[in-house]
Amino acid sequence: MIPKASQRAGGQDLATHLQNAHDNENVEIANLRGAVASDLHGAFKEWQVQAETLTRCEKYLYSLSINPDPEQGPLTRDQYLDYIGRTEEALGLRDQPRAVVFHVKEGREHCHVIWSRIDADKQKAVHIAFDKDKLMRVTRAFAQDHDLKLPAGYDKSRKVGQVSQYEQAQWRQGGLSKDEHKQQITEAWQQSDDPRAFAQALAERGYILASGSKRPYVLVDLYGGTNALSKLIDDRAVRIRDVRAFLGKDFPEDSLPSVEEAQALVAAHRKLIEKSADADQRSAKLAALKHAQRDRRKSVEDEREALKYKHHALRTAMQAKHREERTQLRTDHVVRMREIKHERQANRPTGLAAFLGRITGVSLIQRTLHRRQDARKTAAHLEQRAALKTRQAEEQKVQELRLKVQAREIDRKARALEKVDARELAALTRDQKRDARVRGRPDPQAMPSLVEIAGLEPVARERVDEPDLLSAFAKARDFTGNKAPDLLEAFERAAQARGEGDQGDASGNGLENARPPDVHKPEGPDRGRR
């Protein structure tokens, strides 16, 4: 099994990613603890609020991906839970809020575990140090106890690394792996005797030489991806110094277009050859996705409708209860006053006692006393009624607040599903574009030749709003003969265009959500080219 882990923020984007049903055949939220909300978006938002209010922690989540080795078969749920428990013990995350999500992708099950690093009781974040080493020890002990074989990269030599997110993004965009890129560039390097021939060979394979902000020589492919040239030459004897010495004379760094200019150039070329996916096939897949999304939203809409009737019933019940309480208070007061009146009537003096009471004024005093007693009872009743109204108003206010929170919770779930729907639609569009690119290439494992694209009739190119860089590249072609374009002239024109003004619009031409690797760290000691 291969675990991947990191401390991170961006809980809402992570929740959307974990619930993407297009990239995963099945999504199951197996466990969610330490949150009031019952969904990932709500739980991760709670943990974010805890981090912002209780601590200064920015990366409030710890995300772990558990990928079993397909050759050794899937893990059981008990094995997953055993590994998760060992990880919690090693990293100090025991009893921390967490979410466990299982994905099935291309028939392979894997697991994602996300912990909140915020300890709400202590009001601080759990410090996680040397987590990669701890995970490695946990994985080794787990593999030994469950009789599993360690994957490459977890032995002492660590010869095989894992595919980076940028390499995965490149494959999703163009359908070419890093090894396939390496194969094309290595062939061009080995078969070229001089820099011009090498640049020509790169163009024939769909690459353009460019100058990166932190790397001297960067390759921009037809799909806008960028890679350091030295990283794609599969020859340990070739170092950055060798590349500079080989290309420096004919292609100085300042003569090459920038990465942004090269991306604008290849984007214009892409418009000439790219075709959308088959309309019927695309419509069928889109319809299937929309149908699945409607079914998923229906549960939320049904919950909203049920909540609407529930709220109406609760309001009606509270109104009836309050009306009954007010009626009961008024009835009790009226009954009590009648009882007092009847009691006074039964005890009133008669005959000589009544006469003496009128003569002496006792009756007058008694009536005055009764009136004052009745006034006090009426005032007490009014105070009770006012207190009852105040209490009922507070109860109604609390109920409305609770119902409003419940309604907002449904609205939040609906907005979360909209995010998931948008992510799935974007993934479908990305995959269809990649599949169309692969189908449209003569060789599915190599990109189309820029030389052949530049050799299209000028009329076809005029229908595209080309940037100046594309015009410079096209003018390097001799359309009257079969001579291939002089890329050096194209680069010189590109450098002039860069110095004169507009550098081209590179927005949207690169890989989504991935940083171009012209920021790679410098390589080791240089070696001569053999």
N, C-alpha and C positions, 0 to 999 in steps of 0.2 A: 504494500500500500504506500501511497505517496501523499503525505500531508503538506498542505500549503497554508501558511498563517501570516497574519499581519495585524498591527494595530492601525485603526483607521477611523475616520469620521464618515459623513455622508450617509447616514442611516436610511434616509428616504430613497436615495438612488439604489442602495444595496437591497432594500426591500423590494423595489421594482424589479431589479435584476433577478432576485431569488424566485419571484413569482412569474417569470417569463415562460409561458407555456409553449411558445413557438420553438425556442431553443432546447426545450426539454419535453420529452414525451409525457412525463408525469411529474407533477409537483405535489409534495405532501409535507404539510407542516405537522411534524410528528409530536413536537413538544414546545410549549411556550410557557415559561414560568417567570414570576417576578414582574408582571405587568397587569394593569387593569384591562387594557385592550385585548381583544381576542385575535387581532391580525398583526402582521409584521410592521406595517407602516405606523400603526398606533403605538405598538410596543417600543419601536426604535425611537419614536418621537418622545415618549415618556422618558426614556433613558437619556436622550439628548437634553431635555429640560432639567433632569437631575444633574447632569454634568455642568450645565450653564449656571444653575442656581446654587449648587452646593460646592462646586470645585472650579478650578481653572483649566481642567482637562479638555483638550481639543479632540484628541483621538480617543473617544469614549467607548469604542467598540473593539473587541478582539475577534477576528474572523478566522475560522479554521475550515479548510476543505479537506475531506478524507476521500481519497481515490483508491479503491482496491485494485490490485493487479488482475486484469481480465483473464490472464493465463492461469491464475490460481483460483478462479471462481469468486463469486460474490461473498461478502461477509453477511453473517446473520445480524439481526437487530441486537441480540445480546452482545455480539462481538463489537458492534459499533458503540453501544453504551459502555462496554468495558473500556474501550479506547478513550472515549470521551471522559469517563470518570478518572482514568489515569492522567489524562491531560489536565483536568481541573486540579487534581492533587499536585501535579508538578508545577503548575503556573500560579497556584494560589487563587484559583477561581471557584473553589467549591462554594456552593450555595449562592453564587452570584446569579442574577437574572440572565436567562439564556433562551435562545430559540434553536431548535433542531429541525432542519429541512432536508428532506430526501429528494433527489432528482434521479430520473431515469432518462439518459441521453444515449440514443443509438443503441438501445438495449442494455446499456451499462449503468448500474446504479452507483451513485456516490452521495456523499453526505456533506452538508454545510452546517457548522455550528457557530453561532454568534453570541458572544457574552457581552454583557455590560460591565465595564471596568469600574463603575461607580459603586462604592460601598456607601449606601444612603445613611446607614446608622453611624458610621465613622466620619461621614461627609468628606471622603477623599477617594481618589482613584487607586485601584490596585496596581502596584508597581510590578511590571513584568520585565525582567532582565534576562538576557541570554536565552530567550525563548526558543531559538532555533536549535541550540545545543540540547535543551531540555526535551524538545520534541523528538530529536534524534534518539535520545536515550529511551524515551517512552516507546518509540516505534520499534527499536531493537528489542526491548523487553517484551513488548506485545507480540512481535513476530516469533520470538523464541517460545513464548508460552502457548501460542496458538499454532505452532508448527508451520509458520509462513516463511517464505523466502524473501530476503531483503531486496528491494529494487536497486537498479543501478543508480549510483549517486548517494546511496546510504551505506556503501561499504567504505573502507578506509581510503581507497584511491579517489573516489568521487570523480570518475572520468566522464560520466555522462551528466549533463545539466538538464534543466527543465526548460520547456519552451516559454519564452517571455510573453507578456501580454501584447507587446508591440508586434512580435512575430505572429501571434494569433490574429491580431487585427489585420496584418498584411495578407494573411491567408484568406480571411473573410472578405477582403476587398477584391483580391485578384485571383484567388484560388491557387496560389503558388506558395509552397513552403520555403523556409530558409534554405534547406538543402537544394531545392530546385534553383533558387537564385544563385547559390554558390556554384552549382554545376555550370550554369551559363557563363558566369563571370570568370570562373577558372578556365574554362575553354577559351574564352576570348583572350585572356592573359597569356596562356600558353601558346596560342597560335599566332600571336602578334609579335612582329619583329621591331616595330617602331611605334611611337605614340599615336601617329595618325592612323595607322592600321588598327591599333587598339581602340581608339575612339570610334572608328568606323565599325569595328566588330561589336562594340557596345550598342551602337545605334541599330545595327541589324538585329540585335537581341532585345531591343525595346528599352534601352537605358540611355541616359544623358549624363555626361559629366557636369558637375556643378561644384561651387565653392560654398562650404558650410560656414556658419558663424564661428564654430569652434573646431572644425575639421577642415583640412586643406582640400581633400578630394572626396566628394560625396556623389553617390549615384542616385538619380531620380528615375524611377521606372515609369512606365506608361500610365500606371494607375495612381501616380502621385506619391507612392511610398519612397522613403529615403533610407539609405544605408551607407555606412562608411565603406569606401572602396576596399580598404585593406581587410575589413571584416568578411568580405565575400570572396576573397581569394583563398581557396582551400589549399594553401601551401605554407607550412610552418616556416619555411625559409624566407618568405616574403614579409617584410615589415614596412612600416610607414615610410622609413627612410628610403627604402627601395622604390616605393611608389613615387615619392617626390623626385628622386633622381631620374626615374624613367620618364615621367611626364613633365617635369619642370621646364625643360628647354622649349618644347613646342606648345605646352599648355601651362603657362604660369598661372598661379592662383588668381591674380587680378584680371586675367583674360577670360575666365570662365563665368558663365552666368551664376547668379545666386540661386540658392535652393528655391526661393519664392518665384524667381523668373522661370526656372526650369519647370516648376510645377504648373505655372500658367501656360507654358509652351506645350507640355504633354496634355494638359486639359483640353486645349484647343484641338490637338491631334485626336484625342479620344472622341470628340464630337463627330469626327469624320467617319469613324468605323464602328462605334458602339451602336448596337441595336437592342431594343428592349426585348424582354422575354416574350415568348409566344403569348399572344393576347388571350387565347382561350385557356391556356395552362395557368397564366397569371390570374385570370379572373376566377378560375376554379379554386385555386389556392387561397385567393383573397376572400372568396365567398365562404370557404370552409373556416377560415380564421374568424371572419365576422360572425358566423353562426356560433362558433364556440364562445366568442366573447359575449354574444347576446345571452347565451345560456348562463354564462357566469354572472352577467349583470342582472339577470332575472331573479337570482336569489336575493340580491340586494334590494331590488325593487319590490319583491314579495315581502321582504323584511320591513321595508319602508311602509308598504300598504298595511301590513299587520300592525305595525307600530302606530299608524294613524288611527285605526279602529281602537286599539288599546288605549291610546291617549284620550280619545273621545269618551270611552267607557269610564276611564279614571276621572275625567273632569265631571261627567254626569254624576258619578257616584259621590264625588266630593260635594257637588252642589246640593244633592239630595241630603247628604249628611248634615251640611251646614244649615239647610232649611229646616230640617227636623230638630236640630239643636235650638235654633231660634224659636221655633214653634213651641217646643217643650218648655223653654224658659218663660215665654209669655203665658203659656197655659198654667204653669206652676204659680206664677204671680197672681193671675186672675183667680185661680182656685183658692189660694191662700187668703186673698182679700175677701172673697165671698165667705169663707169660713169664719174670718174675724167678724164680718158683718152679722152673720147668723149668730155667732156667739154673743155679740153685744146685744142683739135683739132679744135673745133668750134671757139674758141677765139684766135687762133694763128694769128699773124700779116701777112699781105700780101702786095705785091707791094713795094712801097717806104718805108713803115714802116718796112717790113722785111729786106730790104737792109740796112737801117739805124741801125736796131738792130744788124745785123751781123758786120757792120763797127764799131759801138761804143762798142760792146761786151755785150750789154744788153741781147741778146738772150742766150749767154753763161751763164750769171749769172742766167737767168730765168730757163734754163735747170738744172743747178746745184741745184737751190732751189727746183725744182720739184723732182729731184732725192732724196734730203734729206727728203722732205715731204713723198715721197713714202716709203723710208726706215723706217721713224718713224711709218707710218701706218702699215707696215709689222711687225715691232717689237711689236707694240701694239696688232696686231692680234696673234702673237706667244705667247705673255703674256696671252691673253684671252684663247687661246687654252690650255696652260699649266694649268691655273687656272681651266678651265673646266675639264681637265683630273684629276686634284687633287680632285675636288669636286665629280666627278663621282666615283673615286676610294674610297673615303670616304663613299659615298652612297652604293657602292657595299659591302664594308667591314661591314657597319652597317647591311645591309640586310643579309649577310652571317652569321653574329653573331646571328641575330634574328632567322634565319632559323635553325642554329645549336642548339640554345636554345630550339626551338620547337621540333627538332628531339631528343634531350636529354630528353625532357619531356616525349615523347613517350617511350623512352628506360627506363626511371624511372618507368613509369606506368607498363611496361612489367615486370621489376624486382620486383615491388611490388606484381603483380599478381603471380609471381613465389613463393614469400614468402607465399602468401595466399594458393596457391596450395599445398605447402609442409606442411603447418599447417593442411589443410584439410585431406591430405593423412595420416599424423601422427595420427589425430583424428580417422580416419576410422580404421587404424591398431590397435589403442588402444581399440576402442569399440569392434572390432572383437575378440581381445584377451580376453577382459573381458567377452564377451558373451560365448566364448569357455570355459573359466574357470567356469562360472556359469553352463553351460550345462554339464560339465565333473564332477561336484561335486555330490555326493549322495544326499546331502542336499543343495539346492541352497543358504540357509541362513547361512551356516557354511562352513568353509574351510575343505579340506581333512585332514585326520589324518596323522601326521608325523610318528607315530608308524607303521601304515600300509605301508607307503612308504618305511620306513627303513626295513620292513620285506620282500621286494621283493627279488627274487633270486639273489645271488651274480653275476651270469653271466650277468644279465641285467644291474647291476651297473657298471660292468667293461667296458661296452661300452661307458660310460660317463667319460669324463676327470674330475675326482673328486678331489677337494682340500683335504688337509690333514684333515680339520675339518670334512668332510663327512666320511672319513675313520675312524676317531675316534668315530663318532656317530655310524657307522655301526658295529664296533667291540664290542660295548656295547650290541649288540643283540646276543642272544644264538640261532643260527639257528637250533640246534639239537632238540630243544623243542619248547614249546609254550610260554616260559617265555618272558615277555615284556622287552625291553631294559632298562638298568639302566641309567637314564639320569644324575645322579650325576657323574657316571664314565665318561660319555661323556663330561660333563662340566670340570671335572678335566683334561681329556686329552686335551680338547680345551685350557684350561689355560696353560698347558705345551707347547702345540704347539705355543701359542702366545708368550710365553717366549723364545722359541727356535729360532724363526725366522719369517717366512712369516706369515702375518696375513690374507692372503686371499685378493682377489680382490673384492671390494664391488662396483666398478664403474658400474653403470647401473642397479644395483639390487634394488635400492630404488625407491621411487616414483619420477617421473619426475616433476621438477619445484616445489618441496615442501620440506620444512625443517623438519627433524625428530623432533618430539615433545619431545625429551629428554631434551629440553631446557626450558620446562615449568617453570613458576615461582613456588617457593615453596608454598605448600598449607597452610591453616590456622593452628590454634592450634591443636595439635595431640589429638586424643581420643583413648581410649582403644578398643580392638576388643571385640565385643559382640557375 
